[in-house]
């Protein structure tokens, strides 16, 4: 029995290592190719670069206008995620603490919205927003709220099930309003879920190409994924610069994930299992 358990454990480790290598292989290709010259890239895709060619990063940053596009992506991401967190937490609090047929209906409405593919509504959405002059950055943030709220409400609702309603009643006896109960009692206890919601939406919004391409095409307001396509023309494809640009683009998300890793795991477990 003991030998059988050890054999299973060894096989699990082997399978885990194989899956880990498969998962990390795109990052390996991106990082190694970002240091190669164009000639080296097309002659030996899998090999290591002969030297660290940091000129790719300099040229990529210039072509991307990295300061402007980075700030555009940062502002849109931060504002969108903050709004999603605020309204989703409020909606989940109202649904969870209000026991009626309407609360269950609205909760199921949010859950059902996760099943609607964006491609099925993108043309009517852009048409409607175009009529009200909302094809701009504020309109893009509003769209992100609509598409990001469903998953966020689902996670917040699951986390709030583990918070006793007796805390609300005690706060009401002490004279607290509903807003004070939410902001000073409930929301601080949802920190792990908030970090999880933030990360999921940051990864999605920061890397999103399709929705910004439909909404903001004006020069000077484009995000990093939009400007990344400047490296791919009709007659040439600058893969070495594109790989360097992608490396620059994913660094903020990776840093955020590693800093908040423990809270993210706790938030996913708390919001989904409960």
Secondary structure, 3 states (H helix, E strand, C coil): CHHHHHHHHHHHHHHHHHHHHHHHHHHHHHHHHCCCCHHHHHHCCCCCCCCCCCHHHHHHHHHHCHHHHHHHHHHHHHHHHHHHHHHHHHHHHHHHHCCCHHHHHHHHHHHHHCCCCHHHCHHHHHHHHHHCCCCCHHHHHHHHHHHHHHHHHHHHHHHHCCCCCHHHHHHHHCCCCHHHHHHHHHHHHCHHHHHHHHHHHHHHHHHCCHHHHHHCCCCCCCCHHHHHHHHECCCCECHHHHHHHHHHHHHHHHHHHHHCHHHHHHHHHHHHHC
